[in-house]
Amino acid sequence: MSKSPSAKPPARSAKPDHYLLRLFMAGNGVNSQKALTNLRSLCEERLAGRYTIETVDVVQDFEAAVKNNILVTPALVLVAPLPRVVVLGNLSDLPMVLAALRVTEADS
């Protein structure tokens, strides 16, 4: 499931109601795996059928992290809908993550 950011079309081509999420991870680290699990759960519960998750392993693709100004992992980037948002950490604070991604009860 890991894909380089350049493997997907630009964010502006995404549908307005479709979320494009890019998770920068450091290998199989505990926090990175927890972030991925939390993100998948959040998306299935709140954005079913309206999201794409891309993962970038910065150990294998450090250039992608530099290109996206990612200095800390795990880091979740909301690529679309704009504006771009970056959320750091394992994504366990659900209310904070939902607020950052601008996901409301109406989106469920």
ABEGO torsion letter per residue (X at the ends): XBBBAAABBBAAABBAABBBBBBBBBEABAAAAAAAAAAAAAAAAAABGABBBBBBBAAABAAAAAAAGBABOBBBBBAOBOBBBBBBEAGABAAAAAAAAGBBAAAX
